[in-house]
Amino acid sequence: MHFPLRCLRLTAALVLVLCAAATLIASASAGASTASDGRPGRRGILVVQVEGAIDPPNAELVLDAIDRANDDRLTMVVLQLDSKGAVGTSVGDLVRAIDRSRVPVVVWVGPSGAEASSGATLLLEAAHVAVASPGSNVGPADPIRLDEPDESPVAAARAELARLAAARGRDPQGAAKLAARSLSAEDAARVGATNAVRPTLGETIVALDGKQVTTAAGALRLSTAKVIGEGRDRRRQPNQEVVFDSLGIGGQVRHALLGSSMAYFLLIAGLALIVFEFFAASVGFAAAVGAVAVVGAAYGFASLPVHLWAVALLVFAAFGFSIDAQAGGLGAWSAIATVSLLVGSFFLYGGSSELHPPWWLVGPVCLGAWVFYLFAIPPFIRARFSTPTLGREGMIGELGTADVAVDPDGVVTVRGARWRARTNRATPMERGATVRVVAVEGVVLEVEPEEGGAKDYRDRGRSAAKGSESGDESPATKSPTPEAPAPEFGS
């Protein structure tokens, strides 16, 4: 009884061992077949959207995507590119990352109307597969960096483009033409600077099925598409998951602040808000927003080729406008400030002309600042710090509240309206204190504490001086008049 049972157990164990061995052999054979075929597998396709200047946020996005694709052994990375060039970062770091990548990196310049110029042209040529959409433009690559146009001459850009094209199996001479010229997508493909022209991202992905590329891992044959449907409904679609990636909220904010036009606009708007809050005689929401805008502009200027003297002109323009705004209208300072604003706006940046704010932005910004300072602030000042002339003297004796500490000047609220106010230096009043109006001079109220103010010895001295000038003597200083002698008795 025990012998047959043991035989049965031995037989079952032997069968399990044989099955495991067969599985290992099949896996090894499949692995060898895959290795010999050079297929990277179907582990997903990562699409990275690179829009605007290739600045530090966009450069970090591309580098992180390439590292993640290599760590996860994805099928490939596709960069959807629409950029006028590099600012504040080195495109060489991105080129080296693509050279070291074991995963194929594809660049598609799209959608229609996109462009890849300056450093973006080098990024296109560094890709294992370079594709552009109809209606897009490629080149020129010079200058490679918009903020340092003299760093790499045209000859250096031409040599680098030829080297990258030769390494990727494209025409070096055709790629070298992109150093100083802008070519359409069709012309770039015709001269061999790019691999193909594809209208959409999806068509770009499925068209790469079966294409062999060479990466740091060697020659690989891509598998990116499958056929679905039958007859006339047959079509190709990606055979694996396509994941899209772009800048997060923080990256988008940084990318926006590093834009030359945005930094310029934030500086002008921030200065205007700070001046407005100054005339409001308090520190509130407008001042906070203005300060944040100026800080944002300073962040952008840190990575841009800014002329400090032009920034000084823009600040001086705000100062000049504020002088005439307080005076209540146009004047000599308005003309000086207008010239300073225009000169500072057009000469704010060095580097490539691509960084200069366009005229259609400078014009409305300067006009808006001019109208704001000279036509919006003066009425605000008049409405905030004045009331009708009739009846002002009737305010003498009225009680109010100090909105801003009066020491000796400040702002008070009387009868529901805010007034500029001043007091005796010997009787300063804290914010929130109750004040009494003792005199009205134009649009300025003379106030004192509710219980009465102390007298300043300087005021007493001034009163005495006025009395002496008028020829009146106080009783204390008048000389006594000699009395007439009393008549003698019997005279």
MIKOL-158465 format. One line per 5 residues: number of its first residue (from 0); their letters; for each residue x, y, z of C-alpha. Coordinates in Angstrom, 3 decimals. Example, Ala and Ser with C-alpha at 12.3 -4.5 7.8 and 13.67 -1.06 7.14 Angstrom:
BEGIN
0 = as = 12.300 -4.500 7.800 ~ 13.670 -1.060 7.140
This chain:
BEGIN
0 = mhfpl = 0.000 0.000 0.000 ~ 2.785 2.414 0.911 ~ 4.943 1.513 -2.111 ~ 2.380 2.538 -4.777 ~ 1.708 5.783 -2.842
5 = rclrl = 5.428 6.619 -2.795 ~ 5.683 5.909 -6.499 ~ 2.755 8.191 -7.146 ~ 4.381 11.017 -5.154 ~ 7.715 10.539 -6.936
10 = taalv = 5.976 10.599 -10.290 ~ 4.144 13.831 -9.438 ~ 7.353 15.479 -8.242 ~ 9.153 14.434 -11.428 ~ 6.369 15.889 -13.559
15 = lvlca = 6.596 19.210 -11.667 ~ 10.355 19.355 -12.158 ~ 10.016 18.660 -15.878 ~ 7.356 21.378 -16.242 ~ 9.529 23.910 -14.445
20 = aatli = 12.495 23.037 -16.638 ~ 10.380 23.395 -19.769 ~ 9.176 26.816 -18.615 ~ 12.738 28.012 -17.993 ~ 13.872 26.766 -21.406
25 = asasa = 10.948 28.481 -23.131 ~ 11.670 31.739 -21.291 ~ 15.333 31.583 -22.226 ~ 14.443 30.909 -25.842 ~ 11.989 33.808 -25.892
30 = gasta = 14.597 36.068 -24.309 ~ 17.183 35.017 -26.848 ~ 14.705 35.558 -29.646 ~ 13.837 39.026 -28.354 ~ 17.499 39.926 -27.946
35 = sdgrp = 18.364 38.753 -31.393 ~ 15.359 40.538 -32.878 ~ 16.296 43.787 -31.108 ~ 12.736 44.598 -30.025 ~ 12.512 46.784 -26.901
40 = grrgi = 9.100 45.379 -25.964 ~ 5.747 47.061 -25.349 ~ 6.246 48.791 -22.021 ~ 4.606 52.068 -22.932 ~ 5.285 55.275 -24.852
45 = lvvqv = 5.930 58.540 -23.030 ~ 4.942 61.767 -24.829 ~ 6.446 64.966 -23.384 ~ 5.016 68.332 -24.459 ~ 7.736 70.993 -24.720
50 = egaid = 6.213 74.395 -25.502 ~ 7.851 77.806 -25.388 ~ 11.471 78.555 -24.642 ~ 13.736 75.719 -23.554 ~ 14.387 77.223 -20.138
55 = ppnae = 15.324 75.489 -16.849 ~ 11.773 74.151 -16.186 ~ 11.437 72.674 -19.693 ~ 14.999 71.314 -19.608 ~ 14.289 69.579 -16.292
60 = lvlda = 11.086 68.145 -17.775 ~ 12.954 66.569 -20.713 ~ 15.822 65.231 -18.591 ~ 13.444 63.689 -16.045 ~ 11.404 62.065 -18.833
65 = idran = 14.483 60.466 -20.411 ~ 15.697 59.173 -17.031 ~ 12.269 57.767 -16.181 ~ 11.959 56.072 -19.573 ~ 15.332 54.375 -19.099
70 = ddrlt = 14.548 53.334 -15.523 ~ 11.174 51.869 -16.547 ~ 12.556 50.494 -19.848 ~ 9.787 52.104 -21.905 ~ 9.467 51.572 -25.626
75 = mvvlq = 10.341 55.158 -26.514 ~ 10.065 58.841 -25.590 ~ 8.374 61.308 -27.950 ~ 9.071 65.032 -27.513 ~ 6.281 67.178 -28.952
80 = ldskg = 8.309 70.318 -29.672 ~ 7.273 73.901 -30.353 ~ 10.050 76.270 -29.280 ~ 11.939 79.319 -30.518 ~ 15.124 78.473 -28.626
85 = avgts = 16.963 78.109 -25.351 ~ 17.167 80.663 -22.524 ~ 19.058 80.251 -19.271 ~ 20.047 76.630 -19.894 ~ 22.473 74.575 -21.986
90 = vgdlv = 21.042 72.486 -24.816 ~ 24.244 70.431 -24.665 ~ 22.956 68.739 -21.497 ~ 19.863 67.559 -23.362 ~ 21.909 66.345 -26.336
95 = raidr = 24.187 64.317 -24.050 ~ 21.165 62.820 -22.270 ~ 19.803 61.610 -25.627 ~ 23.213 60.201 -26.592 ~ 23.335 58.164 -23.354
100 = srvpv = 19.713 57.003 -23.586 ~ 19.106 53.288 -24.175 ~ 15.500 54.140 -25.048 ~ 14.807 55.750 -28.444 ~ 13.991 59.479 -28.304
105 = vvwvg = 11.735 60.824 -31.075 ~ 11.096 64.545 -31.694 ~ 7.933 65.658 -33.482 ~ 7.684 69.369 -34.324 ~ 3.987 69.979 -34.112
110 = psgae = 1.167 70.627 -34.405 ~ 0.896 72.566 -37.658 ~ 2.341 76.048 -37.269 ~ 4.931 74.989 -34.686 ~ 8.621 75.741 -35.052
115 = assga = 11.964 74.526 -33.788 ~ 14.603 77.239 -33.984 ~ 17.744 78.198 -32.076 ~ 18.615 75.505 -29.516 ~ 15.422 73.604 -30.369
120 = tllle = 16.933 72.828 -33.790 ~ 19.839 71.062 -32.084 ~ 17.395 69.099 -29.946 ~ 15.561 68.009 -33.109 ~ 18.750 66.825 -34.805
125 = aahva = 19.895 65.014 -31.655 ~ 16.762 62.809 -31.691 ~ 17.026 59.231 -32.927 ~ 14.060 60.006 -35.193 ~ 13.247 63.597 -36.300
130 = vaspg = 9.755 64.321 -37.653 ~ 7.916 67.585 -38.423 ~ 4.266 68.337 -39.121 ~ 3.044 70.040 -42.319 ~ 3.003 73.814 -41.886
135 = snvgp = 5.782 73.806 -39.289 ~ 9.256 75.317 -39.664 ~ 12.716 74.128 -38.668 ~ 15.720 76.414 -38.060 ~ 17.708 78.542 -37.987
140 = adpir = 19.864 77.143 -35.188 ~ 21.897 80.332 -34.797 ~ 21.970 81.650 -32.128 ~ 21.842 78.451 -30.090 ~ 21.082 80.412 -26.895
145 = ldepd = 18.875 83.475 -27.166 ~ 20.352 85.060 -24.045 ~ 23.960 84.530 -25.218 ~ 23.860 84.960 -29.012 ~ 27.620 85.399 -29.354
150 = espva = 28.563 82.270 -27.421 ~ 28.463 79.927 -30.466 ~ 29.195 81.241 -33.986 ~ 27.311 80.018 -37.039 ~ 30.201 77.748 -38.018
155 = aarae = 30.024 75.939 -34.681 ~ 26.256 75.453 -35.027 ~ 26.700 74.124 -38.566 ~ 29.340 71.609 -37.450 ~ 27.247 70.395 -34.521
160 = larla = 24.175 69.910 -36.690 ~ 26.174 67.905 -39.239 ~ 27.669 65.724 -36.494 ~ 24.301 64.934 -34.948 ~ 22.678 64.169 -38.310
165 = aargr = 25.496 61.803 -39.291 ~ 25.225 59.965 -35.959 ~ 21.472 59.453 -36.515 ~ 21.746 58.330 -40.136 ~ 20.516 61.576 -41.702
170 = dpqga = 22.184 63.812 -44.286 ~ 24.889 65.981 -42.616 ~ 24.894 68.532 -45.441 ~ 21.129 68.907 -45.308 ~ 21.197 69.355 -41.538
175 = aklaa = 24.000 71.936 -41.818 ~ 21.676 74.132 -43.892 ~ 19.551 74.632 -40.775 ~ 22.346 76.582 -39.088 ~ 21.415 79.868 -40.743
180 = rslsa = 18.179 79.082 -42.612 ~ 14.592 78.286 -41.734 ~ 13.109 75.436 -43.781 ~ 9.547 74.194 -44.023 ~ 8.785 70.681 -42.839
185 = edaar = 8.668 69.450 -46.425 ~ 11.972 71.105 -47.411 ~ 13.703 69.838 -44.276 ~ 12.676 66.270 -45.112 ~ 13.663 66.716 -48.766
190 = vgatn = 17.250 67.767 -47.909 ~ 17.550 64.938 -45.380 ~ 17.598 67.099 -42.234 ~ 14.578 65.196 -40.850 ~ 13.247 61.685 -41.324
195 = avrpt = 9.651 62.349 -42.341 ~ 6.626 64.658 -42.381 ~ 3.669 63.475 -40.272 ~ 0.496 65.506 -39.652 ~ -0.387 64.124 -36.222
200 = lgeti = 1.290 62.668 -33.189 ~ -0.699 59.439 -33.451 ~ 0.376 58.902 -37.055 ~ 3.971 59.585 -36.062 ~ 3.827 56.827 -33.443
205 = valdg = 2.208 54.124 -35.617 ~ 4.456 54.989 -38.594 ~ 7.498 54.032 -36.487 ~ 6.354 50.406 -36.246 ~ 9.115 48.162 -37.539
210 = kqvtt = 11.655 50.979 -37.852 ~ 15.171 50.192 -36.675 ~ 17.000 52.788 -34.605 ~ 20.387 52.781 -32.904 ~ 20.654 53.926 -29.290
215 = aagal = 23.216 53.486 -26.514 ~ 21.829 49.921 -26.167 ~ 22.559 49.144 -29.818 ~ 20.224 48.510 -32.745 ~ 16.540 48.233 -31.796
220 = rlsta = 13.496 47.502 -33.924 ~ 10.437 49.377 -32.740 ~ 7.022 47.793 -32.238 ~ 4.454 50.584 -31.888 ~ 1.296 49.666 -33.872
225 = kvige = -1.362 47.031 -34.345 ~ -4.081 46.608 -36.964 ~ -7.718 46.610 -35.899 ~ -10.937 46.260 -37.862 ~ -11.582 44.469 -41.134
230 = grdrr = -11.951 45.513 -44.732 ~ -12.352 49.233 -45.206 ~ -12.471 49.681 -41.433 ~ -8.936 48.382 -41.013 ~ -6.664 50.898 -39.361
235 = rqpnq = -3.568 51.022 -37.234 ~ -3.365 52.280 -33.702 ~ -0.718 52.206 -30.945 ~ -0.275 48.716 -29.536 ~ 0.590 49.953 -26.042
240 = evvfd = -0.289 52.643 -23.552 ~ 0.616 56.206 -24.531 ~ 1.204 58.470 -21.514 ~ 1.392 62.273 -21.817 ~ 3.556 64.437 -19.576
245 = slgig = 3.984 68.206 -19.307 ~ 4.960 70.867 -16.806 ~ 3.147 70.774 -13.474 ~ 1.628 73.825 -11.808 ~ 4.929 74.864 -10.231
250 = gqvrh = 6.817 74.346 -13.482 ~ 4.228 76.318 -15.430 ~ 4.521 79.245 -13.010 ~ 8.318 79.228 -13.256 ~ 8.145 78.903 -17.048
255 = allgs = 5.741 81.868 -17.272 ~ 7.871 84.063 -14.990 ~ 10.963 83.336 -17.086 ~ 9.219 84.663 -20.189 ~ 10.689 88.023 -21.203
260 = smayf = 7.302 89.599 -21.979 ~ 5.746 88.378 -18.740 ~ 8.622 89.696 -16.601 ~ 8.366 93.099 -18.316 ~ 4.593 93.310 -17.809
265 = lliag = 4.832 92.271 -14.146 ~ 7.367 95.024 -13.415 ~ 5.232 97.781 -14.966 ~ 2.012 96.553 -13.342 ~ 3.659 96.006 -9.951
270 = laliv = 5.111 99.520 -9.838 ~ 1.734 101.025 -10.789 ~ -0.058 99.137 -8.000 ~ 2.520 100.186 -5.406 ~ 2.170 103.861 -6.429
275 = feffa = -1.622 103.534 -6.251 ~ -1.437 102.134 -2.727 ~ 0.908 104.965 -1.714 ~ -1.737 107.518 -2.616 ~ -4.333 105.421 -0.806
280 = asvgf = -2.301 106.185 2.353 ~ -2.434 102.608 3.641 ~ -0.831 99.223 3.071 ~ -3.459 96.921 1.617 ~ -4.310 94.473 -1.129
285 = aaavg = -2.981 96.561 -4.038 ~ 0.426 96.976 -2.410 ~ 0.649 93.245 -1.676 ~ -0.229 92.315 -5.256 ~ 2.213 94.910 -6.585
290 = avavv = 5.023 93.600 -4.389 ~ 4.387 90.019 -5.539 ~ 4.425 91.178 -9.178 ~ 7.753 92.967 -8.728 ~ 9.257 89.909 -7.027
295 = gaayg = 8.022 87.742 -9.924 ~ 9.635 90.115 -12.406 ~ 12.909 89.979 -10.454 ~ 12.815 86.156 -10.627 ~ 12.455 86.294 -14.387
300 = faslp = 15.183 88.927 -14.757 ~ 17.617 86.630 -12.909 ~ 17.734 84.303 -15.953 ~ 17.353 86.937 -18.669 ~ 19.939 89.340 -20.178
305 = vhlwa = 18.532 92.453 -18.509 ~ 20.021 95.943 -18.798 ~ 19.936 97.352 -15.270 ~ 19.955 100.923 -16.538 ~ 16.740 100.178 -18.457
310 = vallv = 15.149 98.795 -15.271 ~ 16.183 102.008 -13.504 ~ 14.464 104.039 -16.242 ~ 11.223 102.102 -15.745 ~ 11.334 102.747 -11.993
315 = faafg = 12.128 106.411 -12.603 ~ 9.150 106.635 -14.982 ~ 6.821 105.472 -12.191 ~ 8.304 108.146 -9.907 ~ 7.898 110.882 -12.507
320 = fsida = 4.295 109.946 -13.254 ~ 3.457 109.932 -9.544 ~ 4.648 113.544 -9.169 ~ 2.213 114.835 -11.780 ~ -0.492 112.481 -10.510
325 = qaggl = -0.275 114.175 -7.125 ~ -0.293 117.584 -8.790 ~ -3.490 116.578 -10.541 ~ -2.648 116.654 -14.250 ~ -0.145 116.735 -17.083
330 = gawsa = 3.147 118.498 -16.610 ~ 6.852 118.405 -17.368 ~ 7.295 115.289 -15.261 ~ 4.737 113.470 -17.406 ~ 6.803 114.084 -20.546
335 = iatvs = 10.031 112.992 -18.832 ~ 8.378 109.859 -17.449 ~ 6.882 108.949 -20.846 ~ 10.273 109.112 -22.542 ~ 11.850 107.062 -19.748
340 = llvgs = 9.101 104.438 -20.014 ~ 9.480 104.025 -23.782 ~ 13.288 103.887 -23.750 ~ 13.351 101.462 -20.823 ~ 10.764 99.209 -22.498
345 = fflyg = 12.490 98.902 -25.867 ~ 16.003 98.472 -24.448 ~ 15.157 96.330 -21.427 ~ 16.849 93.161 -22.715 ~ 20.085 92.327 -24.447
350 = gssel = 20.707 89.087 -26.338 ~ 18.660 88.026 -29.330 ~ 15.871 90.205 -30.655 ~ 13.517 87.275 -29.965 ~ 13.663 88.229 -26.283
355 = hppww = 12.592 91.853 -26.776 ~ 8.951 92.566 -25.862 ~ 6.975 92.942 -29.110 ~ 5.710 96.369 -30.093 ~ 2.092 95.205 -29.818
360 = lvgpv = 2.755 94.564 -26.099 ~ 4.926 97.618 -25.385 ~ 2.402 99.994 -26.975 ~ -0.667 98.997 -24.919 ~ 1.386 98.633 -21.707
365 = clgaw = 2.884 102.132 -22.030 ~ -0.455 103.657 -23.013 ~ -2.193 101.890 -20.133 ~ 0.426 103.112 -17.639 ~ 0.152 106.675 -18.970
370 = vfylf = -3.650 106.695 -18.639 ~ -3.528 105.042 -15.209 ~ -1.059 107.480 -13.682 ~ -2.437 110.688 -15.196 ~ -6.184 110.067 -15.555
375 = aippf = -7.090 107.389 -13.000 ~ -5.040 108.281 -9.927 ~ -5.756 112.079 -9.791 ~ -9.570 111.648 -9.630 ~ -9.050 108.996 -6.979
380 = irarf = -6.960 111.402 -4.924 ~ -9.563 114.160 -5.256 ~ -12.435 111.836 -4.356 ~ -10.589 110.293 -1.421 ~ -9.112 113.371 0.223
385 = stptl = -11.535 116.205 -0.527 ~ -15.163 117.206 -0.096 ~ -17.168 120.126 -1.487 ~ -15.830 123.565 -0.477 ~ -19.095 124.798 1.033
390 = gregm = -19.576 123.812 4.620 ~ -15.970 122.889 5.453 ~ -15.783 125.461 8.232 ~ -18.790 123.799 9.766 ~ -16.613 120.764 10.429
395 = igelg = -14.726 122.601 13.167 ~ -15.528 120.860 16.411 ~ -16.551 117.607 14.701 ~ -15.173 114.321 16.039 ~ -13.508 111.710 13.835
400 = tadva = -11.190 108.705 13.894 ~ -7.520 108.451 12.968 ~ -7.211 105.901 10.150 ~ -3.448 106.393 10.028 ~ -1.427 107.627 13.008
405 = vdpdg = -1.293 111.466 12.967 ~ 2.295 112.287 13.972 ~ 2.256 115.075 12.853 ~ 0.618 114.148 9.516 ~ -1.833 111.340 8.869
410 = vvtvr = -5.307 110.439 7.625 ~ -8.583 110.752 9.544 ~ -12.221 109.959 8.821 ~ -14.757 112.712 9.572 ~ -18.403 112.543 8.529
415 = garwr = -17.698 109.304 6.683 ~ -15.029 110.855 4.407 ~ -11.260 110.461 4.621 ~ -9.110 113.583 4.983 ~ -5.462 114.359 5.202
420 = artnr = -4.779 115.697 8.685 ~ -2.040 117.215 10.783 ~ -1.653 117.937 14.462 ~ 0.600 119.689 16.917 ~ 3.891 117.827 17.274
425 = atpme = 3.368 117.698 21.017 ~ 0.084 115.782 20.689 ~ 0.552 112.802 18.305 ~ -2.443 110.477 17.967 ~ -2.349 106.716 17.453
430 = rgatv = -4.321 104.909 14.792 ~ -7.924 104.444 15.928 ~ -7.850 107.384 18.345 ~ -10.739 109.877 18.478 ~ -9.810 113.279 17.087
435 = rvvav = -11.448 116.711 17.074 ~ -11.282 119.152 14.149 ~ -9.971 122.545 15.261 ~ -9.272 124.184 11.872 ~ -9.571 123.612 8.112
440 = egvvl = -6.821 124.639 5.684 ~ -7.794 123.789 2.114 ~ -8.178 120.008 2.054 ~ -6.149 119.446 5.231 ~ -7.730 119.297 8.678
445 = evepe = -6.057 120.553 11.824 ~ -6.938 118.059 14.566 ~ -6.209 117.415 18.218 ~ -7.166 114.722 20.744 ~ -10.761 114.676 21.893
450 = eggak = -9.815 115.986 25.347 ~ -7.678 118.797 23.932 ~ -4.018 118.938 22.984 ~ -0.905 120.079 24.753 ~ 0.637 123.379 23.663
455 = dyrdr = 3.968 123.308 21.877 ~ 6.433 125.930 23.175 ~ 7.349 126.624 19.554 ~ 3.738 127.585 18.852 ~ 3.748 129.932 21.848
460 = grsaa = 6.993 131.471 20.566 ~ 5.488 131.976 17.131 ~ 2.381 133.631 18.668 ~ 4.548 135.963 20.716 ~ 6.562 136.885 17.633
465 = kgses = 3.410 137.719 15.702 ~ 2.216 139.918 18.555 ~ 5.465 141.886 18.699 ~ 5.425 142.425 14.944 ~ 1.933 143.918 15.108
470 = gdesp = 3.017 146.406 17.820 ~ 0.697 145.036 20.502 ~ 2.232 144.319 23.856 ~ 0.900 141.837 26.306 ~ -0.230 143.062 29.666
475 = atksp = 2.732 141.419 31.321 ~ 5.189 143.429 29.208 ~ 3.493 146.844 29.325 ~ 5.296 149.475 31.487 ~ 3.168 150.809 34.361
480 = tpeap = 1.713 154.332 33.964 ~ 2.771 156.648 36.826 ~ -0.150 157.783 38.918 ~ -0.881 161.540 39.260 ~ 0.124 162.944 42.678
485 = apefg = -2.714 163.372 45.117 ~ -3.677 166.992 45.697 ~ -2.520 168.454 48.965 ~ -5.170 169.245 51.641 ~ -6.295 172.797 51.560
490 = s = -4.662 173.658 48.219
